Amino acid sequence: MNQEEAAENSNKLGEEGKAGTNQFTLTATLVAKSILRYTPAGLPICEFELEHESEQLEASKPRMVKCTVSALALGVAANQVNGLEVGSLKNWSGFIALRSHKSKSLRFHVCAVREC
């Protein structure tokens, strides 16, 4: 299964098997990353931060948007992020989830990284 198929499959079922949409795509710069580590199951995992800046239309008015997003990648995507240099501008796609079961803050789970 490639990254696109994995991302699509992850969006088909939500909590308790309910269908739902949770897709997030962002053009952003990699501003920090942790060292590549492995889960107990042997999957590579990489935590990192992305910075985004753009102008968006909201209620027909331009709005400047600047934000830093906490992100995580597993498997092939983690290896891909690990190979990137800080400062790389890419298109990132995946889904949003809670940072942990005890947290209310969100984290971007990246499933695919593409050139801009």
Secondary structure, 3 states (H helix, E strand, C coil): CCHHHHHHHHCCCCHHHCCCCCCEEEEEEEEEECCCEECCCCCEEEEEEEEEEEEEEECCEEEEEEEEEEEEEEHHHHHHHHCCCCCCEEEEEEEEEECCCCCCCEEEEEEEEECC
